[in-house]
């Protein structure tokens, strides 16, 4: 029991099984090659040679991967990215900065966040009014909590194992509830401006304190304050509208009905979170949610907002002020916002597996003034869907193995691992365990006048030897939302694609 649990990642969601190709890729390649087969089979080599370069280009664009995407996907993304910049769709400015009328309760957010509504839900027992996040594009309703935890830096192997068990119990509980199916954990390592310390000192410093002790405390504050870092953690959970619709009707329907249906699931998360070493979650109000989004865009705003929250219990920030003042058209490899610039990466775990807490080096700030964030997005699949996926993967790996054996090919180590993993996965799903989709995103943020590439390289160095970081090129604005903001966005819908 003193050994830590090791998580071995499953098969990729879009893993190809026809010679390593997905079904759409295989169909495109077949359509491109079939005319050549017909021409050469009919002794019409001249026509076949004419089509050969075109077929070769089509196959290469479809099959050849470049930094995680097929060449055809890169070409399509580049065209869309360039078109958006040329048309001016990518540049954004807030209504207040543009001199337009502003509604305090209406969020004014750029890009993917424009589909998000911040709604005041009904009072929740022991928490007051909770901000309900409504994703109008995906039809999801969610809420965000601020967490307080001691972390895993000094935890023993047994403590890490218990924390990992608590996380597994929470996800399994979501699977059993059949209501909340997504959970996103966002952790930020941000520069500490000393606001909380100064407030604490003003309240507790005695007027009769010796001058020498006061001077020493001031010196220590100046020396330690420049390099101090604090961590803040958020948990966002959400449910689909079609799942909440029926229980919402019993609670009166509409926005408040869906909020009541969501609240029942939120209360069940308290005990699993406490098993993970977290205190009672503080579910954010609309002002708290606006503060979390605002400090994501502008870390320098945290000082004033933290002072207001500690002094008055809430920052009283309207939803209209949650977003940035201006966000120019994002570059291909970075995202600029309110005097800061961010680079985001997708984190690919190794096939050998990872241990609980091994993502901590990605949050270790190397330079005073920079910010690092890490987000893990989970989606618990329904039991029937999980059983179908597990059965299909077992059948696929078995079919591929038998096909290779019939053609005289030896079984590679990867094939054996995939086959064994598919059988084990089907066994645990049949035993009632949950199947979880997940995505991990990490980012680094620095002031706009710093060289962002130096800090991006430092982040890549932190992951070297453990994880593979894939830079979210041409999608840095969406990557920023997924990695930095606790709004539950960051996991795509399940679908088959190239």
Protein Blocks (a to p, Z undefined) as FASTA:
>chain_A
ZZccdddddddfklcfegoiafklmmmmmmmmmmmmmmmmnopaklmmmmmmmmmmmmmm
mmmcgehiafklmmmmmmmmmmmmmnopmpccdfklnopacdfklccdehjllmpccddd
dddehklpadddddfknopacdddddddebjmlpcfklmmmmmmmmmmmmmmmmmnopaf
cdcddddddddehlmmmmmmmmmmcfkbcfklmmmmmmmmmmmmmmgccddddddddddf
klmmmmmmmnngajllmmmmmmmmmmmmmmmmmmnopacdddddfklmmmmmmmmmmmml
mmmmmmmmmmnopaoiafklmpcfbdcdddfkbcceehiacddddddddfkbpcehilmm
mmmcfbghiacddddddddddfklmmmmmmmmmmmmmmmmmmmmmnopacdfklmmmmmm
mmmmmmmmmnopacddddddddddddfkbcfklmmmmmmmmmgokaccdddehilmmmmm
mmmmcghpabacddddZZ
